[in-house]
Amino acid sequence: MIDQHEFKARNHTSPTVSDSITINRLFLAWLRIGFTSFGGGAITQYLIQESFIYKHKWITAEEYANIIAMCQIAPGINIIAYTILIGKRLAGSLGIFVSLMGLILPSAAITIGISAIYTSISDVSRVQSSLRSVFAAIFGIALATNWRNARPIFVSNRKRGSLAFLATLGIMIGSAIIYIFLNPPVVVLYLLGGICGALIYWYVAKKDQED
């Protein structure tokens, strides 16, 4: 087991007193998420927020927002990327391993079992109606999850001033409009948003230095 003092040192950025971290507690936290993350990525993100930010306070909301931003740029399964980065941040290489095992093993077992059951009842009309209702609930949770992801970005940029806040809002709305009507490659929007944000923050920093 990794020494708890080493874990606490890695968790010094939390704004409030956090729970002590051990490999066992880290594994159990991911295991609970793996067993209860019914509904896919949005639900899993919500559970990660609840466990790591609000319950244990092992990472901050702003740190999690930065992790999401970094993972969105890369292709592949984002939830796996979140798990790797959080595990690495909290416990190094061993943290990556136990985090992945805790998340994937129960999720994979449950998915296989549910898939086997679904193939035998998928043609039942009541099942189809129930699934549509479930999707509505998942969509609602996705909205709550995305607001939690975006809120620390708005808060931090608002502290930088009205220009940074309005730039963030403009990049968000502009990216949505461009994607809906022009449907460019997502990476192009990431690059444009990053360039615009860098220029705005450079201007804000320069203005603060002059003041």
Residue pairs with C-beta under 8 A, 6 or more apart in sequence:
1 22
1 23
1 24
2 22
2 23
2 91
2 92
2 94
4 20
4 21
4 22
7 20
7 21
7 22
7 90
7 91
8 20
8 21
10 21
10 89
10 90
10 91
11 18
11 21
11 58
11 59
11 90
13 59
13 60
13 63
14 57
14 58
14 59
14 60
15 60
16 57
17 57
18 56
18 57
18 58
19 25
19 55
19 56
19 57
19 58
21 56
21 58
21 90
21 91
23 91
23 94
23 95
23 98
25 56
26 87
26 90
26 91
26 95
26 98
26 99
26 102
27 98
27 99
27 101
27 102
28 102
29 51
29 52
29 56
29 102
30 83
30 87
30 98
30 99
30 100
30 101
30 102
30 103
31 102
31 103
31 105
31 106
32 47
32 51
33 44
33 47
33 48
33 51
33 102
33 103
34 102
34 103
34 104
34 105
34 106
34 107
35 106
35 107
35 110
36 47
37 43
37 44
37 47
37 103
37 107
38 110
39 134
39 137
39 138
39 141
40 138
41 78
41 79
42 138
42 141
42 142
42 145
42 146
43 138
43 141
43 145
44 79
44 103
45 79
45 82
45 145
45 149
46 141
46 144
46 145
46 148
48 64
48 82
48 86
49 61
49 64
49 145
49 148
52 58
52 59
52 64
52 86
53 59
53 60
53 61
53 64
58 90
59 67
59 86
59 89
59 90
60 152
61 148
61 151
61 152
62 152
62 156
63 89
64 86
64 149
64 152
65 149
65 150
65 152
65 153
67 82
67 85
67 86
67 89
68 78
68 82
68 149
70 81
70 85
71 78
71 81
71 82
71 85
72 78
72 190
73 187
73 190
74 81
79 103
80 100
80 103
83 96
83 99
83 100
83 103
84 96
84 99
84 100
86 95
86 99
87 95
87 96
87 97
87 98
87 99
87 100
88 95
88 96
89 95
91 98
91 99
118 127
121 127
122 128
150 172
153 168
154 165
154 168
154 169
157 164
157 165
157 167
157 168
158 164
158 165
160 201
160 204
161 204
163 200
163 203
163 204
164 200
164 201
164 204
167 196
167 197
167 200
168 197
171 193
171 196
171 197
175 189
175 192
175 193
178 184
178 189
179 186
179 189
